[in-house]
Amino acid sequence: MMRLFDRKQFRILSLVSLTIGMRTLGLFMVLPIFSLYGEKFTDSYLLIGLALGAYGITMAIFQTPLGRLSDKYGRKLIISIGIITFIIGNIICADPVNIYGLILGRLVEGAGAVSSAGIALVHENVPVNTRNVSDAIIGIAIGFSFMLGVIAGPILSVVVSYSTLFIIVAVIGVLSFIPLLTIKETRKEYAFETKAKMDFKLVVISIISFFIYFYMIIFYFYLPFFSLKYFNVSHFYEFLIPVVIIAGVVGLAIARPADKNKTVLFSLVSLVILLISVPVFFLNNRVNDVTYFGLSVAAFYSGYIISETVFPTLITRLAREDSYGGNLGFYTSMQHAGVFAGAVFAGLLLVKINQDLSIMILLIISFVFSIFLLYVLTKFKEIYLKD
């Protein structure tokens, strides 16, 4: 598969994947223990939920303007600013004084919203017909970061304090500068204008991404509760490793067919798999079977990784080439708005964990609506590569 890229293209893809992966590793390391950390400062699950999702709302706000600024001033500069903000936010979280300080730290952490700039940097340096493959590789880096983070976070929290864990995350942020600084940026990457506007089709795709990420954060909220029926927190890796590998193989397997003008087809496939996975996953509250549990988690990850592979490519096929940063910025803004909404929703229902039927119905409706939106956008016909 690496034969699809020349040495320079593969180098940029690898370095951007490493930078994004290290940054997201930090986010995922604190995920399994965040609620426990929040309980040190408040007994309000709503405020804990707000702290959990706070980074999502600032990411949603800043993705589009930072994406457009990266179109004009360069990807490396904007990504560097984002990493610095991420580091400062984690330092605040390490010693927040109270729950409001923790919320502030998460807001600052999320203000470094640079995913769109990173993806745009890759997309403008690889061939158009290999963007799904490059997105799949970035997605696998993020998936590996999640797997490593949820394993390492709980283990480290036993060895060091929760506060020290945030310091470790800040150090990881510092280390993520290393691969970024070795990327050589060309004039092509920052000589863009910032006047391009989103059209209806791009907005529709971004709305769909909101529902996908709304489900994602709710999935992560419920995952520990369902997992503890079979595994201790320190043994989550026993099921996460195989399911992430399965989903990663699925993502890579569809990447090349999707590049060969099957992007809309696999966008539909991802939404259908996610739709099916909703009742399957939530039935874990009623089915006491570890194999079923593993399959339900694998179903979510497969649908999620496929969506991460194909939907960004739909954006770049529809957007003007000189506005990838801005359009991908809006797309990722909607994703993180979904994270914030889902986290707050989960926080409100934390004390009523048995009320999962209403959540399941809401998620099913959102994915049925997403499939309808995809039909309105494409009539399920392919959006071909631009000439």
N, C-alpha and C positions, 0 to 999 in steps of 0.2 A: 504493500500500500504506500510505503514511503517513496516508491518510484514515481508517484504522481507529482512529487515536488522536487525541484532542484535543490542544491545545497543551501543557497541563500533563503529560499522559501521555507525549507524545513527548519532552518536555524531560527528564523523569526517566529514560526509557529511554535517551536519547542520553548523558546524563551518567554513568549507571551503566555503560553499554557502554564509554564512554571511560575511566572509572576502572579497570575490570577489564581493558580492552585494554592500557592503559599498564603495568599491573602484570604481565600475562602477556608483554608485549613484552620486559620485562627477563629473565624466565625463558627465553624462546626465544632471546635474543641470545647467551647463553653456551652453548646446547645444542651447536652444531657444533664448538666448540673445547674443551669441558669435559674430555674425555678427555686431550687434549694438555696442558691445564693441570694435571690430576691427575698426569700423568707427571713433572712437576717435583718432586713430593713423594714419590712411591713408584713402585716397579715392580710392585706388586701390583694386578692388574686387578680383583680382588675388592674391595679398598679403594676403587679408583676407582669401581667400580659402586655401592658403598655411598654414596660421596659424591654421585654422580649422583642416586641415588634417595632420599637422606636427607630431602629436603624433602617427598617423598611420604608418608613415615610420620608426620611431625609434622602435615602437613595432614590425614591420615586420623584422627589422634588428636584434633585440635582442632576439626575442622569441626562435629561435633555439639554439643559444649558451647558453642562460640561462636555457632552458629546459634540455640541455645536462649536464650543470653544476649541475642542481638539481638531475640528475641521479647519479652523483658522490658524491656531497657534502651534499645533503639533501634538501628536499622541503622547510622546514621552513626557512632555512638560505636564500635561493634565494628569496623566497616570501618576507621576511623581507627587503632585499636590495631593492626589487622592490617598496615596500610601501614607504621607505625612499626617493627614487628617485621621486616618485609621489608627495610626500609632498613638496620637494624642487622645483619641476617644477611649482606647483600651487602658491608657494610664489613668484617666479619670475613673473608669469602671473599677480599677484596682483599689481605689480608696475614695468611694463616692460620698461618704459621710451618712447619707440617707437615700431613700428610694428615689427621690427627685434628682439627686446627683447621679444615680445609676442611670436614670432615664436620660439625663443630659449627656452622659458619656456615650450611651448608645446612639443618641441623635448625632453627636459629633463623629462617631465611628462610621455611621452610614453616609455622612456628608461627602465622604471620598468616593463618590459613585463613578467608577471608571470602567465598568464592564463594557459599555458601548464603545469607548475609545480603544480598548484592547481588541475587541472583535473587529472593529473597523480597521485597525492596524494590520490584522491578519488578512482580512478580506481584500484589501487593496494591494496585497503583496503575493497572493496566490491566484492561480487561474480561476476564472469564473466558474468553470465546471467542476472544481474540486472544493468548493466552499462547504458543502455538506460534510465532506470528509474532515476538513479542518475544524468545523464546528463539533464534529463527533469527538475529535481528539481533545479539544478544549473541554468538552463535556465529560470525557473520561477522566481528565485531570481534576475537574471539580468533583466528580464522583469518588475518585480515589481520595481526595482531600476530605470528603465527608466521612468515608470509611475509616481513614486514619484518625480523623478528628474525634469521632464518637468513641473510638477505642482508646485513644491516648488521653482525652479529656478526663473521663472518670478515673482512669488509673493515676494520672498525675494529681488529681484532686485529693487522692488518698495520701500521696507522698508530700505534697505541698498544700498550702492554703488556697482557697478559692481566689483570693486577691492576687496571690503569686501567679496563679494560672493566667490571669489577665496580663500580667507583666511578661510572661512567657509568650503570649500571643503578640504583644507589642514588639518583642524581640524578633519574632517571626516576620512581622511587618518590616522591620529594618532589613532583615536578610533578603526580603523580596526585591529590594533595590538592586541587588547584585545582577540577576539576569536582565533586568530592565536596562541598566546602564551599559550593557554590552551590545544592545541593539543599535545599529546605525540607521538613523532616520534620513530619508531623502526629501528633497524639496516637494516631490509629488504628494507626500503624506501630510503636508500642512499648508499647501497653497490653495485652499478651498474657501469658498464664500460661505456665509451663514444665512442666506436669505431663503433657502428652499423650505417649502411648507409640506406638511403631511397632507395626504389626500385621504379620501374615504376608505380605500382598501387598506392602507397602512393603519388607520385607526381601528378597523375591524380586527385585524390580526393582533393588535395590541390589547384589545378588549378580551380576546380569547386567552392571551397570555395572563391577563389578570386572574381569570378563573383557574388556570392551571396552577398558578402560584398560591392562590387562596387555598386550593386543595393541598398543595405541597406542605405548607406550614401547619395545617390541621393534621395532616398525616404524621408529621414529625411530633406534633403535640401528643397524639394518641399512641404513637409507636412504643414509647417506654412503658406505658400502662399495659399494653398487650404483650410486650416482650417479657415483662417480669413474671408472667405466668410460666415461662419456660426457662429463662436465663437470668442470672444476676447481671447487674449493670456492667461489671468488669468482664463478662463473657458475651456481650452483645456481638462481638466479632465473629462468633461461631456461626451465626446466620447471616450477618451483614456481608462477610467476605464472599460466600457463594452467590448471594442474590445480586450483589453489585457486579460480579464477574458475568453472571448470566445477562444482566441488563446491558452491560458494556459490550458484550459480544453481539447482542441484538442490535444495539445502536450502530456498531461498525458494519454489521451485515447489511443494513438497509442504507448506509451512507452512499455507496456507489450507485445502486439503483435509483436512489432519490436524486442524485446529481444528474442522472441520465433522464431528466424530465419526468420524474415520478414524485416530485416534491409534494404536490397537492394530495396525491394518493396516500403517501405516508403521513401527511398531516392528519388526514381523516383517520387513518389506522391508529395513530397515537391517541386521538380523542376517543375513539371507540374503546381502546384498551383501558384508558383511564376511566371511562364511564363504567365499564365492566368491573374494574378493580374496586370501585367505591363500595358496592354492597358486599363484595367478596371480602374486602379488608375489614369492614365494620362488623361482619358476622363473626370475627374473631372473639367478640365479646360473648358469643354464644356457643362457638365450636371449640372444644378443648382438644386440639390436635396440632402438634408441632409442625408436621409436614404441611398441613393446610395453611398454617401461619406463614411458613416460609414461602409457599407459592403465592399467597396473597400479597406479601411484600414484594416479591419478584415481579408480580403483575404491575404494581404501581411503578416500580423503578423502570421497567421496560417501556411502559407508556410515556413516562416522564423523560427518559433519555432520548426516545425517538422524537418527542416534541422539541427538546433542546437541540436536536440535530437539524430539523427541517424548518421550523418557524423563522429563525433568523435569516435563512436563505430566502424565504418568501419576501422578507423585508428588503433584502438587497436586490432582489429581482424587480421589485416594484419601485424602489427609490432611485432617484438620480444619483449617479456615481459620485457627484461632488457633495453629497449630503448623507453619506452612510452614518457618520457619527451622530448627527442630529436625529435621524430617523431611528437608528438603533437605540439612541438615548430615550426617545419616547416609549419605544417598545419595552425596554428594561425598566423604565419608570412605572409603567403599568404592572409589570411583574412584581415590583417591590411594594406598590400600593396594595396588591393582593396579599403580600406577606404581612403588611401592617394590619389590614382588615381581618385576615385569618387569625393572627396572633391575639388581637383584641377580642375577637369572637370566642376563641378558645379560652382566654382568661375569664370572660364572663361566665362560661359554662364549666369552669374547672371544678367547682364544688358539686356539680351535677353531672358527673362523668357518665352516668347511666342514661343521659338524655341524648344518646347518639343517633336515635332514629330520625329526629328532626334534622340533624346535621347531614345524615346520609341522604335524606330526601332533597335537601337544599343543594348538595353537591351533584346529585343526579340531574336535577333541573338545570344547573349551571352548565353541565357538559352537553346535555341535549340542546340547550340554547347555543352553545359554542359550535356544535355540529351544524345547526341551522345557519349561524353566521358564516361558517366556512362555505356552505352552499350558496348563500347570498353573494359572497365574494367571488366564488370561482365556478359556480354551477357544477362543482366537482370535476372541472376540466383543467388541464395543466396550464400553468403559467410558464411559458417557455423562456429560455435564456434570451437576454437582449442581444441584438446584433451589434 
